[in-house]
Amino acid sequence: MPTLTKLFSWQEAAEHNTNEDCWVVVDGKVYDVSDYLDEHPGGDDVLLKAAGRDATDEFDDAGHSKSAIDLMKGFCIGEVDPTSEPPTGIPKPKSSSDKPKPSITDKFKEVQYWAIPVAIVGIAVVAGLLYCRKK
């Protein structure tokens, strides 16, 4: 059975863009973060910049922790009505099919993050073993 949530239009979400009344949309869900502005580790200006619009890309780019994602659940007040159109000046969110697929070079860059430290540790271990054998 689907979960019933309140649906908000993009226009409704866009109207909540002040530090007293701040809503943010992430992955189609509407979050009232008004009470969290002072506690946000990145500062209230980050949330205010995203207020009243789709902030999915910014949220994903920030690399939030699992605890931050769990904390968001308490601020969720509903979802954006998929049939509503964003007001002028607010870009329509991208669908998952619009996102480019990662290229081979992107995958290679991910490997580099762990490959270099592993190579350094491996060389250090081999050098240590060779040094100990000579004694």
N, C-alpha and C positions, 0 to 999 in steps of 0.2 A: 504494500500500500504506500503510495507516495506521501511524502511529508508535505503538509499544507503550510505554506508560508505566505506572508503578506506580499503582494506585488506592488511595486512602485514604478511610476513612469520615469523616464530619463529627466523629464522636466521637474518632477518632484525632487529627485536626487540633486539636480543642479541648483535648486533653491536653497539648499542647506550647505552654505559655503562660508560661514563665518566662524570665528573662534568660540562663539556661544552655541552655535548649532552647526556641527560639522559632520557631514556624511561622506563616506568614501565607497566607491564601488570596486570590488575586486572579484574577478571570475564570475561576474553576473550577480553577486550577492552584495547587498547594501549593509554597510556597517556604520552605526552611529558612534563616532569616536570622540564626541564632544568632551566627555569626562576623562579621556585618556591623553588629551593634548599635552598637559603638563608632565605626564609620565613617559611619553614616548622618547626612547633613547636617542633618536635622531633629531629631536627637537620638534616643536609644534609647527614650525614653518614648513616642514616636509609634508605633514598631513594637510595643512591649510592649502598648500599648492595643489594637492590632489583632491581637495574638497569638491564635492558635487559632480565628479566626473569619473570615468573609468581609469583606475590607477593600477590595473593588472600588471602592465609591463614594468612600471616603477617598483611595484611590490616584488615581482619576480627577480628583477635586477639587483635588488638590495640583498638578496640571499638571506632571508629571514630563517631563524632557527625553528625547530619543531615546537619549542615552547611558545614562541611568538605566534606561530600558526594556531596552536591550541588556544592561546589567549584571545585570538580574534573571534572565536566562536561565541564568546560572551557579549560581543558587541554587534553581532548579526541581528538585524531587525527585519530582514526580508530579502526579496530578490527583485531585480529589474525585470519589468514586463518585457518579454522578448519581442512583442509586437509594437512597442513604443519606439519612436525615433528620437535620437538625441537632439537637444536644442541646437540652434545655430552656434557655431564656434566650439562645440564639443565634438571631437571626433568619435565616430561610431567604433565600438570595440572590434578588434579583429577576431575573426573566427579561427578555430584551431587549424582549419585548412589553409588559412592565409599565411601562417607562419612558415618560413623557409625550413626545409629539412637540413639537418647539420651535414656539412660537407666533410670530406676525408680530412682536410686540414684542421677543421674544428675538432674532430675526434683525436687527431694527432696532438693538438694543443692540450687536450685533457690528459693524455698519456704523459706528456712532459712534466706535469706537476709532481707525479710520483716517481717517474723513471730516473730523474737526475739524483734525488736523494738516495734512492736504492742503489744506483751505480756507485755513488761516493762511499756508501757504507760497505758495499761489496769489495771495492778496491782496498779500503782500510782493513777489512778482515783478512784478505789475502796477504797484504803487506805485513800485518801483525803475525800471521802464521809463519810466513817466510822468515821473519826476524827471529821468532822464537825457535825455529828449527836450527838456525845457524849456531845458537848458543849451546 
